[in-house]
């Protein structure tokens, strides 16, 4: 990255420096290590290549309103501060978790005051998706008239969580989970600072580093919080060396390492990946995403319910056993719980993946529902109506109906089952795979007989 980003006004640099060593105020290591210039910023290289909108915006000190969307610990708040520093903006931070419309009004007044003094304000709203519609709407007039540059940070999909009006006035940038090399860079900076501040030789073994990077799971804040806890447990040897090894790290890790926001963006992305792996007849990929979700704390019953959906949507009548196996797995999970139930669901998922595929039932249902919703409420033809009373029979209810069991091969060839005012439709079109191949052959035979009977 170009060193043009290091040209921060002295006043801004002074304000951004962390507390000194002599300060008695506690500050988390993640806050102390917050990068002040883009050269120190880890990850998101896809946003900072020459020619990219965000790079050019910062390089030319011309900020614009934006939404930063990404997992926790990917540098959303840090990036907003770096932009404010580089572009010499007055920085105001509001948390949507704790904030209200009153806080927005206060920020607007503060921004207008600095505007009169000739200084642009950057308003940063953390967890912007937590604001309701009216709160989000409160920003709009001031974004439009330039009272402040708006930067919102969110871990949720802005398409669902941010108002369209605000979404259209702010460019969305997607921040990605940090790669292993990015996290190692963060660790190196933290170790260097620890050695400088404590005047010791602090080291981390390769095994401990690997454990910590794996635990961080793309989250720099999580990594630094772990390091801070570990530092307090490391003792100096006779040479004054502090060595952080895996024996110290392992007890700090706990059981749940993975990034999995239940019912959040990662949740729906992973169930989508599971479903598509099943549809793509890839049992290994399907099993991987199932295990990822279970490892992340997903309710197995939710997955069992989705597996039943897969049996209908992607397999259907090409292998009717799939539905039975899916329901059996659901039943086992309800009766026995974990781990027996999870194994049964895994068995069902693998069966779904290798089964013959057909979406003929799913497509037929969708098309038929579409027709029903868009067409008039056609009457049931007289020959298909029930006639339990003399009056109904006198009105020709059931008249002309041919009882299939009395017909050749148990089939009343040529009999119509659609309303009189609606043309016959061919919704269900079985494929040439699995049992549906036989179903297709039978339907073609029956249609041929009906055609000949006309």
VOGU-3710 file (C-alpha; in Angstrom, 3 decimals, decimal comma):
1> xxxxxxxxxx> 0,000/0,000/0,000  1,193/3,486/-0,781  2,782/5,444/2,073  0,570/8,381/1,136  -1,768/7,042/3,817  0,753/7,876/6,517  0,281/11,612/5,958  -2,031/12,180/8,892  -2,217/15,620/10,530  -0,181/15,811/13,742
11> xxxxxxxxxx> -3,274/16,735/15,766  -5,123/13,659/14,510  -2,162/11,412/15,218  -1,898/12,728/18,759  -5,573/12,123/19,427  -5,409/8,610/17,995  -2,460/7,384/20,074  -3,244/4,754/22,733  -2,874/5,430/26,435  0,688/5,659/27,618
21> xxxxxxxxxx> 2,325/2,985/29,728  1,955/5,135/32,812  -1,836/5,437/32,456  -3,823/3,615/35,117  -6,863/3,319/32,857  -7,314/-0,202/31,520  -7,536/-0,517/27,776  -7,954/-3,883/25,995  -5,038/-4,991/23,869  -7,270/-4,919/20,780
31> xxxxxxxxxx> -7,894/-1,214/21,391  -4,219/-0,496/22,026  -3,280/-2,281/18,825  -5,817/-0,479/16,640  -3,962/0,586/13,472  -3,656/4,329/12,933  -2,612/4,251/9,264  -3,505/1,976/6,400  -0,008/0,453/6,278  -0,737/-1,175/9,639
41> xxxxxxxxxx> -4,187/-2,371/8,569  -4,461/-6,139/8,128  -6,462/-7,786/5,360  -9,045/-6,465/2,874  -6,474/-6,182/0,105  -9,289/-6,572/-2,436  -10,447/-3,062/-1,453  -7,114/-1,289/-1,484  -5,659/-1,754/-4,938  -5,038/1,365/-7,070
51> xxxxxxxxxx> -8,128/2,096/-9,099  -10,517/0,592/-6,568  -13,176/3,114/-5,399  -12,318/2,931/-1,703  -8,580/3,193/-2,325  -9,005/6,229/-4,581  -11,414/7,829/-2,129  -8,898/7,611/0,712  -5,893/8,418/-1,475  -7,506/11,616/-2,732
61> xxxxxxxxxx> -8,934/12,525/0,706  -12,447/12,561/-0,745  -14,543/10,379/1,561  -18,067/9,278/0,685  -20,897/7,676/2,614  -20,557/3,911/2,814  -21,609/0,709/4,520  -18,911/-1,673/5,739  -20,337/-5,188/5,824  -18,322/-8,067/7,254
71> xxxxxxxxxx> -17,836/-10,530/10,117  -16,719/-9,356/13,567  -13,059/-8,437/13,977  -12,386/-7,608/10,320  -11,548/-3,956/10,894  -14,751/-2,011/10,211  -14,344/0,462/13,073  -10,617/0,745/12,471  -11,111/1,516/8,798  -13,633/4,247/9,607
81> xxxxxxxxxx> -11,126/5,882/11,971  -8,331/5,621/9,413  -10,545/7,314/6,810  -11,387/10,105/9,265  -7,696/10,611/10,052  -6,529/10,555/6,456  -9,293/12,893/5,279  -8,914/15,224/8,288  -12,529/14,748/9,409  -14,023/15,303/12,825
91> xxxxxxxxxx> -14,938/11,784/14,007  -18,167/10,939/15,824  -19,001/7,349/16,782  -22,497/6,144/17,652  -23,409/2,610/18,701  -26,771/1,432/17,400  -26,909/-1,036/20,292  -27,045/1,749/22,882  -27,959/4,777/20,765  -31,279/6,468/20,027
101> xxxxxxxxxx> -32,700/9,255/17,855  -31,571/11,654/20,582  -27,957/10,578/19,990  -28,415/11,113/16,258  -29,701/14,656/16,836  -26,765/15,359/19,135  -24,352/14,120/16,446  -26,088/16,304/13,845  -25,720/19,410/16,031  -22,045/18,618/16,616
111> xxxxxxxxxx> -21,479/18,090/12,890  -23,166/21,394/12,020  -20,956/23,212/14,522  -17,798/21,798/12,929  -19,217/22,536/9,489  -19,389/26,238/10,427  -15,742/25,992/11,455  -14,887/24,591/8,036  -14,303/20,998/9,111  -16,043/17,956/7,634
121> xxxxxxxxxx> -17,546/15,414/10,065  -17,499/11,652/9,649  -20,308/9,943/11,554  -19,622/6,281/12,243  -22,572/4,095/13,279  -21,560/0,691/14,612  -24,049/-2,201/14,230  -26,256/0,053/12,095  -28,654/-2,850/11,451  -29,758/-2,577/15,087
131> xxxxxxxxxx> -31,421/0,781/14,346  -35,075/0,551/13,327  -36,527/2,123/10,179  -37,316/5,511/11,724  -33,861/5,729/13,285  -32,201/4,917/9,981  -34,427/7,445/8,192  -33,204/10,131/10,580  -29,796/10,077/8,859  -31,083/10,669/5,341
141> xxxxxxxxxx> -31,474/14,486/5,218  -28,003/15,032/6,662  -26,346/12,518/4,363  -27,969/14,247/1,395  -27,070/17,838/2,388  -23,506/16,916/3,364  -23,798/17,704/7,064  -21,691/14,600/7,627  -20,134/11,656/5,821  -21,977/8,546/6,956
151> xxxxxxxxxx> -20,199/5,240/7,559  -22,279/2,357/8,878  -20,826/-0,953/10,041  -22,851/-4,144/10,027  -22,331/-7,871/10,409  -25,701/-8,541/8,735  -26,659/-8,431/5,071  -27,535/-4,771/4,323  -30,030/-5,912/1,689  -32,247/-7,197/4,508
161> xxxxxxxxxx> -31,291/-5,016/7,455  -30,744/-1,512/6,036  -33,466/0,691/4,563  -33,421/0,987/0,782  -33,320/4,778/1,041  -30,140/4,683/3,130  -28,730/1,802/1,093  -29,045/3,830/-2,117  -27,111/6,762/-0,623  -24,158/4,731/0,650
171> xxxxxxxxxx> -21,787/2,481/-1,264  -21,470/-0,990/0,254  -18,035/-2,537/0,753  -17,733/-6,182/1,772  -15,013/-6,946/4,317  -13,787/-10,533/4,448  -12,641/-12,658/7,366  -8,899/-12,250/7,855  -6,645/-14,845/6,257  -4,021/-16,797/8,188
181> xxxxxxxxxx> -1,249/-14,518/6,904  -3,201/-11,431/8,034  -3,676/-12,834/11,531  0,006/-13,730/11,795  0,816/-10,139/10,855  -1,455/-8,928/13,663  0,320/-11,251/16,102  3,750/-10,036/14,985  2,773/-6,416/15,624  1,354/-7,293/19,033
191> xxxxxxxxxx> 4,470/-9,234/20,054  6,714/-6,386/18,902  4,692/-3,914/20,969  4,772/-6,220/23,992  8,559/-6,443/23,791  8,861/-2,650/23,470  6,510/-1,818/26,323  7,649/-4,458/28,814  11,341/-4,355/27,848  11,406/-8,152/27,722
201> xxxxxxxxxx> 11,893/-10,878/25,153  8,393/-12,217/24,511  8,108/-15,128/22,086  5,395/-17,446/20,780  6,095/-20,997/19,659  4,917/-22,085/16,200  2,476/-24,570/17,745  0,946/-21,898/19,990  0,728/-19,460/17,101  -1,072/-22,033/14,949
211> xxxxxxxxxx> -3,569/-22,730/17,743  -4,244/-19,034/18,249  -4,684/-18,266/14,559  -7,029/-21,226/14,164  -9,035/-20,141/17,201  -9,331/-16,574/15,901  -11,213/-17,890/12,861  -10,654/-14,723/10,845  -11,337/-12,345/13,756  -8,423/-10,074/14,757
221> xxxxxxxxxx> -10,151/-8,883/17,918  -10,677/-12,452/19,058  -7,002/-13,171/18,434  -5,789/-10,180/20,437  -8,154/-10,890/23,332  -6,741/-14,423/23,507  -3,187/-13,100/23,399  -3,930/-10,654/26,200  -5,198/-13,459/28,452  -2,200/-15,614/27,565
231> xxxxxxxxxx> 0,321/-12,848/28,299  -0,830/-12,696/31,924  -0,046/-16,413/32,329  3,443/-16,399/30,837  6,318/-16,379/33,310  9,857/-15,162/32,672  12,691/-17,631/32,729  16,134/-16,944/34,180  17,184/-15,096/31,023  14,114/-12,850/31,184
241> xxxxxxxxxx> 12,426/-14,572/28,231  8,643/-14,970/28,203  7,728/-18,000/26,084  4,097/-18,548/25,145  3,601/-22,209/24,245  0,656/-24,478/23,484  0,415/-25,657/27,105  -0,620/-22,128/28,081  -2,854/-21,531/25,061  -4,913/-24,748/25,026
251> xxxxxxxxxx> -6,743/-24,239/28,367  -7,844/-20,785/27,174  -9,514/-21,947/23,987  -12,723/-23,493/25,285  -14,860/-25,765/23,142  -16,591/-23,550/20,590  -14,004/-22,028/18,282  -16,040/-21,296/15,210  -17,656/-18,177/13,828  -21,355/-19,037/13,588
261> xxxxxxxxxx> -23,943/-16,330/14,099  -27,091/-18,362/14,750  -29,850/-17,120/12,415  -27,445/-14,518/11,016  -25,689/-14,209/7,666  -23,216/-17,070/8,253  -26,081/-19,308/9,361  -28,064/-18,923/6,144  -24,963/-19,058/3,968  -24,014/-22,421/5,454
271> xxxxxxxxxx> -27,470/-24,001/5,190  -27,516/-22,790/1,587  -24,160/-24,470/0,974  -25,429/-27,697/2,554  -28,570/-27,723/0,409  -26,637/-27,007/-2,784  -24,070/-29,725/-2,049  -26,925/-32,223/-1,676  -28,490/-30,981/-4,902  -25,105/-31,279/-6,582
281> xxxxxxxxxx> -24,788/-34,947/-5,506  -21,659/-34,255/-3,460  -21,937/-36,233/-0,194  -18,561/-35,043/1,111  -19,355/-31,362/0,654  -22,805/-31,851/2,164  -21,343/-33,648/5,181  -18,747/-30,892/5,638  -21,344/-28,103/5,854  -23,523/-30,211/8,145
291> xxxxxxxxxx> -20,585/-30,679/10,517  -19,718/-26,979/10,318  -23,216/-26,066/11,414  -23,322/-28,626/14,220  -19,868/-27,502/15,388  -21,110/-23,918/15,395  -24,039/-24,715/17,666  -26,914/-25,048/15,173  -29,989/-26,917/16,416  -29,885/-30,362/14,707
301> xxxxxxxxxx> -33,689/-30,347/14,467  -33,522/-27,295/12,221  -31,193/-29,139/9,868  -33,425/-32,245/10,015  -36,378/-30,120/8,923  -34,368/-28,709/6,021  -33,348/-32,237/4,972  -37,044/-33,118/4,620  -37,346/-30,093/2,345  -34,435/-31,374/0,258
311> xxxxxxxxxx> -36,165/-34,734/-0,105  -39,201/-33,025/-1,641  -37,543/-30,227/-3,581  -34,563/-31,976/-5,153  -35,406/-35,692/-5,126  -39,169/-36,031/-5,096  -40,557/-39,107/-6,846  -37,230/-40,054/-8,391  -36,590/-41,806/-5,053  -39,580/-41,668/-2,656
321> xxxxxxxxxx> -37,485/-43,472/-0,008  -35,599/-40,217/0,551  -38,606/-38,656/2,267  -38,961/-41,652/4,573  -35,260/-41,597/5,470  -35,378/-37,842/6,129  -38,370/-38,194/8,429  -36,761/-41,140/10,210  -33,640/-39,061/10,903  -35,794/-36,243/12,290
331> xxxxxxxxxx> -37,577/-38,754/14,515  -34,295/-40,219/15,810  -33,003/-36,736/16,700  -36,210/-35,975/18,619  -36,201/-39,328/20,440  -32,499/-39,780/21,229  -30,877/-36,367/20,876  -27,128/-36,074/20,315  -24,936/-37,711/19,173  -27,155/-40,559/17,906
341> xxxxxxxxxx> -29,569/-38,164/16,245  -26,806/-36,208/14,510  -25,420/-39,431/13,060  -28,880/-40,306/11,712  -29,160/-36,866/10,108  -25,693/-37,324/8,578  -26,859/-40,658/7,149  -29,937/-38,984/5,664  -27,867/-36,142/4,171  -25,482/-38,572/2,491
351> xxxxxxxxxx> -28,446/-40,569/1,130  -30,007/-37,362/-0,257  -26,724/-36,440/-1,929  -26,306/-39,772/-3,747  -30,015/-40,271/-4,606  -31,384/-39,650/-8,097  -32,390/-36,005/-8,463  -35,612/-34,478/-9,716  -37,298/-31,157/-9,044  -40,364/-32,142/-11,084
361> xxxxxxxxxx> -42,676/-32,160/-8,037  -41,265/-28,843/-6,794  -41,631/-27,205/-10,221  -45,143/-28,593/-10,712  -46,255/-27,309/-7,311  -44,824/-23,829/-7,929  -46,400/-23,529/-11,364  -49,761/-24,792/-10,198  -49,785/-22,424/-7,201  -48,940/-19,548/-9,532
371> xxxxxxxxxx> -51,890/-20,427/-11,778  -54,280/-20,799/-8,846  -53,318/-17,374/-7,479  -53,604/-15,612/-10,845  -56,717/-17,276/-12,295  -60,417/-17,005/-11,345  -61,965/-19,410/-8,832  -63,283/-21,887/-11,384  -66,211/-24,081/-10,363  -65,743/-27,798/-9,865
381> xxxxxxxxxx> -67,208/-29,613/-12,932  -70,512/-31,358/-12,257  -69,145/-34,843/-12,896  -66,496/-34,377/-10,160  -68,878/-33,064/-7,516  -70,090/-35,120/-4,585  -73,816/-35,997/-4,598  -74,861/-37,224/-1,129  -78,460/-35,900/-1,367  -81,396/-36,277/-3,794
391> xxxxxxxxxx> -81,363/-32,563/-4,464  -77,722/-32,658/-5,527  -78,376/-35,650/-7,751  -81,347/-33,851/-9,328  -78,971/-30,988/-10,143  -76,685/-33,473/-11,957  -73,978/-33,442/-9,294  -71,714/-36,394/-10,084  -73,509/-36,999/-13,391  -71,252/-38,499/-16,025
401> xxxxxxxxxx> -68,497/-39,482/-13,626  -66,789/-42,746/-14,560  -65,611/-44,846/-11,605  -62,008/-45,782/-12,450  -62,114/-49,174/-10,706  -64,872/-50,236/-13,090  -62,815/-49,285/-16,142  -60,208/-51,255/-18,094  -56,899/-51,388/-16,139  -58,547/-49,235/-13,434
411> xxxxxxxxxx> -58,286/-46,118/-15,602  -61,141/-43,983/-17,040  -59,373/-42,919/-20,217  -60,244/-39,410/-21,426  -61,977/-38,270/-18,247  -61,135/-34,627/-17,383  -60,187/-33,490/-13,893  -59,855/-29,748/-14,563  -62,556/-27,035/-14,425  -64,671/-26,729/-17,557
421> xxxxxxxxxx> -63,353/-23,215/-18,214  -59,687/-24,120/-17,817  -57,575/-25,932/-20,357  -55,823/-29,123/-19,308  -52,373/-28,348/-17,874  -49,239/-30,485/-17,723  -47,606/-29,362/-14,477  -45,834/-32,544/-13,449  -43,134/-33,544/-15,902  -41,061/-36,410/-14,476
431> xxxxxxxxxx> -37,430/-36,749/-15,445  -35,614/-39,756/-16,944  -33,913/-40,614/-13,647  -34,653/-42,996/-10,817  -38,227/-44,107/-10,258  -39,532/-41,088/-12,161  -38,360/-42,725/-15,368  -40,978/-45,441/-14,791  -43,552/-42,856/-13,739  -42,915/-40,935/-16,943
441> xxxxxxxxxx> -43,422/-44,034/-19,056  -46,722/-44,805/-17,311  -48,021/-41,251/-17,683  -47,157/-41,239/-21,380  -49,064/-44,518/-21,788  -52,124/-43,151/-19,941  -52,091/-39,909/-21,925  -51,928/-41,864/-25,141  -54,961/-43,919/-24,083  -56,877/-40,780/-23,140
451> xxxx> -56,050/-39,180/-26,478  -57,269/-42,259/-28,371  -60,484/-42,234/-26,342  -61,426/-38,698/-27,367
//
